[in-house]
C-alpha cells in the first residue's frame, strides 16, 4: 500500500508500533448493540485502549468527538506520545493548563495540525469529517496530484479546497468513512465516535501489517511513562509503556476483591486464595492496563493467632501469579498492603520496633515501605467479603503483555 510505503520510515523513526490485534466480544458496551454497523471497530478500539467507556459502560457511538479528543486517540493509535514536543504552539485558545496541551504540541510538531486562520485551535469543538481526514492525511507526506479518484462520489464538490488532497489520499488508501451512503462523503458533517473508531481500526490493521512485515517490536522500546493513582497512599505511581508491554512499577498499589469470603480466624498457613480485579484498570492518561476479571493468586505465608477473643488473626498474603482474561499467566510479587481502612500493621517485636521507628524518621514513606516491605505484616480484617476492596502492594514490577484481551 502506498500509505505504508511512504510512511514506514516515519513510523519506524518514531516507534509507531501498535499493540497486537485481537477482538474480544466479551466487551460489555451498553449502547453498541449486536449488529451495529461499527460494532467490531468500536470493540477493537476499546480493547486497544484508544477509547474508554463512561461509568455506565456507554460509548456514545452516535455522539460527536472533540478535535482534541480525536488527536488524543489518534496518538495512541500510532504510539507517538513519547515524541518530544518540539513545536511552540501559539493557539490563542490553548493555555498551559489545557488538558490536551501535550497532544496538541506533539501533533503540531509532527505536522498533523495547523489550526485556524484566526490562530485558534478550538480543541473542544466537534471535529468534521474533512478535518479528521486532513489530520490523518498529514501523517503521509505524499501529494496526490491526480484527484480523479474522487469523481465517483456524488458530493465531491462539497469537499473544501484545502481538503481535496487529503480526500484523494484517503480514498487511495481506503482510510475514510462514508456511512451510511457509500456514494457520498458528507465532508462538512460532524464526525461521530463510531466513525472515528472505524478510521482508527483501519489504521491499526495497516500498522499491524507493517509491524509484521518489518519485524518491529521485537526489542523493548520505552515509549512513555504514565501515572497510576489507584490509591492515594501508594509509595509509587509510575507506569512504563513499552512497544510490547506495560509495566506497573514496584511500589504501585492495585485493587482486587477476594473471590470468596475470607475469615482470618480460619485461614491456614500455605492455603491459597484468589482475588480478581473489580474493574478495568487505566492510567490517568487513559491507557488500559488490564481488564476487569484479571485474577491474582496468593498464598498465606504466615498466620499470627491472637489470644484475645475479640481480636482478629493476622494473615500475611503474598501474591505469586497474575492471570489475565485470555489465560495468559505472569509471575508477580505483591502483598496485601492494607485493610479496607488503609491501615498497615508493622512488626512490633522488641528487637525491631525501635529500628523501624528510627528508619521511618529518615526515609520518605514510599522508600520506607519499599525497603522494609518484607517486615510488614499486612492484615485482612475478619470476614472480608468478596465485594470489599483489597489493596495489593506490588513488591516487584507487574509486567502486562500488550494484548487487548488483558
C-alpha positions in Angstrom: 0.0 0.0 0.0 1.3 3.5 -0.9 0.4 4.8 2.6 2.6 2.2 4.3 5.4 2.6 1.8 5.6 6.3 2.2 5.2 6.4 6.0 7.2 3.4 7.1 10.4 5.4 7.7 8.5 8.0 9.8 6.7 5.2 11.7 9.9 3.3 12.4 11.8 6.5 13.5 9.0 7.5 15.9 8.4 3.9 17.1 4.9 3.9 15.8 4.2 0.4 17.0 0.7 -0.8 17.6 -0.5 -3.5 20.0 -1.2 -7.0 18.7 -4.7 -7.2 17.2 -7.5 -9.4 18.6 -11.2 -8.7 19.0 -12.8 -9.6 22.3 -16.6 -9.9 22.0 -16.8 -10.0 25.8 -16.8 -6.3 26.0 -19.9 -5.1 27.7 -21.0 -1.9 25.9 -24.4 -0.7 26.8 -25.2 1.4 23.8 -23.5 -0.6 21.0 -25.9 -3.4 20.2 -25.1 -6.6 18.4 -25.2 -6.0 14.7 -24.4 -2.2 15.0 -22.6 -1.2 11.8 -19.3 -0.2 13.6 -19.5 -2.7 16.5 -16.3 -4.6 15.6 -14.3 -1.4 15.2 -15.6 0.0 18.5 -14.7 -3.1 20.4 -11.3 -3.2 18.7 -10.6 0.4 19.7 -11.7 -0.1 23.2 -9.6 -3.2 23.6 -6.6 -1.4 22.3 -7.1 1.5 24.7 -7.9 4.2 22.1 -11.2 5.0 23.8 -12.8 4.2 27.1 -16.4 3.8 28.3 -18.0 6.0 30.8 -19.0 4.9 34.3 -22.3 3.4 32.8 -20.4 1.3 30.2 -21.6 3.6 27.4 -19.6 4.6 24.3 -22.0 7.1 22.7 -21.3 5.9 19.2 -23.5 8.5 17.5 -22.1 11.3 19.6 -19.6 13.7 18.2 -15.9 13.7 19.1 -14.0 16.8 20.0 -10.9 17.9 18.0 -8.5 17.5 20.9 -10.1 14.1 21.9 -9.6 12.9 18.3 -5.9 13.8 18.5 -5.6 12.1 21.9 -6.9 8.8 20.4 -5.0 9.1 17.2 -1.7 9.5 19.0 -2.5 6.3 20.8 -3.1 4.5 17.5 0.3 5.5 16.2 2.0 5.1 19.6 3.6 8.6 19.4 3.0 10.1 22.9 6.8 9.7 23.5 7.7 12.1 20.8 9.4 15.2 22.1 7.3 18.3 21.9 9.3 20.5 19.5 6.6 22.8 18.4 5.8 26.1 20.1 2.1 26.4 19.8 0.6 29.8 19.6 -3.1 29.0 19.6 -5.0 31.6 21.5 -7.4 29.1 23.0 -4.9 26.6 24.2 -3.4 27.5 27.6 -0.6 25.9 29.6 -3.3 24.2 31.7 -5.2 22.8 28.8 -6.0 19.1 29.3 -4.7 18.1 25.8 -1.8 20.5 25.7 0.8 17.7 25.1 -1.3 16.1 22.4 -1.6 19.3 20.5 2.1 20.1 20.9 3.0 16.6 19.6 0.5 16.8 16.7 1.8 20.1 15.6 5.4 19.0 15.8 4.5 16.1 13.5 2.8 18.4 11.1 -0.6 16.8 11.7 -2.4 20.0 12.6 -2.2 23.7 11.7 -5.2 25.4 13.4 -7.5 28.1 12.1 -6.5 31.4 10.3 -7.5 33.3 13.5 -4.8 31.4 15.4 -7.2 29.3 17.4 -7.4 25.5 17.5 -10.9 25.1 19.0 -10.0 21.9 21.0 -13.5 21.4 22.4 -15.3 21.8 19.1 -16.6 18.7 17.3 -14.3 17.6 14.5 -15.7 17.4 11.0 -15.1 14.6 8.5 -13.0 16.9 6.4 -10.8 18.0 9.4 -10.4 14.4 10.5 -9.4 13.2 7.0 -6.9 16.1 6.7 -5.3 15.2 10.0 -4.9 11.5 9.0 -3.6 12.5 5.6 -0.9 14.8 7.1 0.8 11.7 8.6 1.8 10.8 5.0 3.9 13.4 3.1 2.7 12.2 -0.3 0.9 14.7 -2.6 -1.9 13.4 -4.7 -1.8 15.4 -7.9 -4.5 13.3 -9.6 -7.8 14.0 -7.9 -9.8 11.9 -10.4 -10.1 9.2 -7.8 -12.8 11.3 -6.2 -15.0 11.6 -9.3 -17.1 8.5 -8.4 -18.5 10.2 -5.4 -21.7 12.4 -5.7 -20.7 15.2 -3.3 -17.0 15.7 -4.2 -17.8 19.4 -4.9 -18.7 19.8 -1.3 -15.1 19.0 -0.1 -13.3 22.2 0.9 -10.4 23.0 -1.4 -7.9 22.6 1.4 -9.0 19.0 2.0 -9.1 17.8 -1.7 -5.6 16.3 -1.5 -6.4 14.7 1.9 -9.5 13.0 0.5 -7.6 11.8 -2.6 -5.0 10.2 -0.3 -7.7 8.8 2.0 -9.6 7.1 -0.9 -6.4 5.8 -2.4 -5.6 4.1 0.9 -9.2 3.3 1.9 -8.8 5.4 5.0 -12.1 7.2 5.1 -15.7 6.7 6.3 -18.8 7.2 4.2 -21.5 5.6 6.2 -24.5 5.2 5.6 -24.3 6.2 1.9 -21.2 4.8 0.1 -21.6 7.3 -2.7 -21.2 10.3 -0.5 -18.5 11.8 1.8 -20.7 14.4 3.5 -17.4 16.2 4.3 -18.9 19.0 6.3 -20.8 16.8 8.8 -19.5 16.3 12.3 -17.7 13.0 12.7 -19.2 10.6 15.2 -17.3 8.5 17.7 -18.3 5.3 15.8 -16.9 6.8 12.6 -13.7 7.7 14.3 -13.4 4.2 15.7 -13.7 2.8 12.2 -10.9 5.0 11.0 -8.6 4.1 13.9 -9.4 0.4 13.5 -8.4 0.6 9.8 -5.2 2.4 10.7 -4.4 -0.2 13.4 -4.8 -3.1 10.9 -2.4 -1.4 8.4 0.1 -0.7 11.2 -0.2 -4.3 12.4 0.6 -5.4 8.9 3.6 -3.1 8.7 4.8 -4.3 12.1 4.7 -7.9 10.9 6.4 -7.0 7.6 9.2 -5.0 9.2 9.5 -7.1 12.3 9.1 -4.2 14.6 8.5 -4.6 18.3 10.9 -7.5 18.9 13.0 -5.4 21.3 11.8 -3.4 24.2 11.3 0.3 23.3 10.2 2.6 26.1 7.5 4.8 24.6 6.4 6.9 27.6 5.8 7.0 31.3 2.3 7.4 32.7 0.7 7.7 36.2 -1.5 5.3 38.2 -3.4 6.8 41.0 -5.4 3.8 42.3 -4.7 4.6 45.9 -3.5 7.9 47.3 -1.2 6.3 49.8 0.8 4.3 47.2 4.6 4.6 47.6 4.9 4.8 43.8 2.6 5.8 40.9 4.7 5.3 37.8 3.8 3.0 34.9 6.1 2.5 31.9 4.6 1.9 28.5 6.7 -0.1 26.1 6.1 -1.1 22.5 5.4 -4.7 23.5 4.3 -4.5 27.1 3.1 -2.3 30.0 5.0 -2.3 33.4 3.4 -1.3 36.6 6.4 -0.5 38.8 7.0 -1.9 42.2 5.5 0.3 44.9 2.3 0.9 43.0 -0.9 -0.3 44.6 -3.7 -2.1 42.7 -7.2 -3.1 44.0 -8.7 -6.6 43.9 -11.6 -8.3 45.5 -11.4 -11.8 47.1 -13.3 -14.4 45.1 -14.7 -15.9 48.3 -15.3 -14.6 51.8 -12.1 -14.5 53.9 -12.2 -15.3 57.6 -8.8 -14.8 59.2 -10.0 -16.9 62.2 -9.9 -20.0 60.0 -7.2 -19.1 57.5 -4.3 -21.7 57.5 -0.7 -21.3 56.5 0.1 -22.3 52.9 -3.5 -22.1 51.9 -4.2 -20.4 48.6 -6.7 -17.7 47.7 -7.7 -15.8 44.5 -8.5 -12.2 44.1 -10.0 -10.5 41.0 -9.8 -7.0 39.5 -13.3 -5.4 40.1 -13.0 -3.2 37.0 -10.8 -2.3 34.1 -7.6 -0.6 35.2 -6.5 2.6 33.4 -3.7 5.0 33.9 -4.5 8.7 34.4 -3.6 9.3 30.8 -6.2 6.7 29.7 -4.1 3.7 28.8 -5.8 0.3 29.5 -3.5 -1.8 31.7 -5.7 -4.8 32.2 -9.4 -5.7 32.1 -11.9 -6.5 34.7 -11.6 -10.1 35.8 -7.8 -10.3 35.9 -7.0 -12.8 38.7 -4.3 -12.6 41.3 -3.3 -15.7 43.2 -1.9 -15.6 46.7 -0.5 -18.0 49.3 -0.7 -17.5 53.1 2.8 -17.3 54.3 2.2 -16.5 57.9 -0.7 -16.5 60.3 -0.4 -14.9 63.7 -3.0 -16.1 66.1 -4.5 -13.6 68.6 -5.1 -14.8 72.2 -7.9 -12.4 72.9 -11.4 -13.4 71.8 -12.3 -10.1 70.3 -9.0 -9.7 68.3 -8.6 -10.8 64.8 -5.8 -13.0 63.5 -3.1 -11.6 61.2 -2.7 -13.3 57.9 0.2 -12.4 55.6 -0.8 -12.9 51.9 1.9 -13.0 49.3 0.9 -12.9 45.7 2.8 -15.0 43.2 0.8 -15.1 39.9 -1.4 -12.9 37.8 -3.9 -14.4 35.4 -5.4 -12.3 32.7 -8.8 -12.9 30.9 -7.2 -14.6 27.9 -5.5 -17.2 30.2 -2.1 -15.5 30.0 -0.2 -16.1 33.2 2.6 -14.0 34.5 4.6 -14.2 37.7 4.1 -11.3 40.1 5.3 -10.2 43.5 2.8 -8.4 45.8 1.4 -8.4 49.3 -1.9 -7.4 50.7 -0.9 -3.9 51.6 -3.8 -2.6 53.8 -7.1 -3.3 55.3 -10.1 -1.6 53.6 -9.5 1.3 56.0 -6.0 1.9 54.7 -4.1 0.7 57.8 -0.7 -1.1 57.7 0.4 -3.1 60.7 4.1 -3.2 61.3 6.3 -5.8 63.1 6.3 -5.0 66.8 8.8 -7.4 68.3 11.2 -5.9 70.8 14.3 -6.3 68.5 12.9 -4.5 65.5 10.4 -1.9 66.8 12.9 0.8 67.6 14.9 0.2 64.5 12.0 0.7 62.1 10.7 3.7 64.0 14.0 5.4 63.5 14.2 4.4 59.9 10.7 5.9 59.3 12.0 9.3 60.5 14.9 9.5 58.0 13.2 7.9 54.9 10.3 9.1 52.9 7.1 7.0 53.5 7.4 5.5 50.0 11.1 4.5 50.4 10.4 3.2 53.9 7.6 0.9 52.7 9.6 -0.4 49.8 12.8 -1.0 51.8 11.1 -2.7 54.7 8.1 -4.3 53.0 9.4 -7.8 53.9 9.0 -6.8 57.6 5.4 -5.6 57.3 2.5 -7.8 58.4 -0.4 -6.7 56.2 -3.7 -7.9 57.7 -7.1 -8.8 56.3 -10.0 -7.9 58.6 -12.1 -10.8 59.9 -14.6 -12.0 57.3 -13.6 -9.8 54.3 -16.4 -10.0 51.8 -16.0 -10.6 48.0 -17.2 -7.0 47.3 -14.6 -5.4 49.6 -11.5 -3.6 48.2 -8.2 -5.2 49.0 -5.1 -3.1 48.3 -2.2 -5.1 46.8 1.3 -3.5 47.1 3.5 -4.6 44.2 6.9 -5.5 45.6 8.1 -6.3 42.1 7.2 -4.9 38.7 4.0 -6.3 37.3 4.5 -7.0 33.6 1.5 -6.9 31.3 2.0 -8.1 27.7 0.5 -5.8 25.0 -2.6 -7.9 24.3 -6.1 -6.3 24.1 -7.6 -9.2 25.9 -5.7 -8.3 29.1 
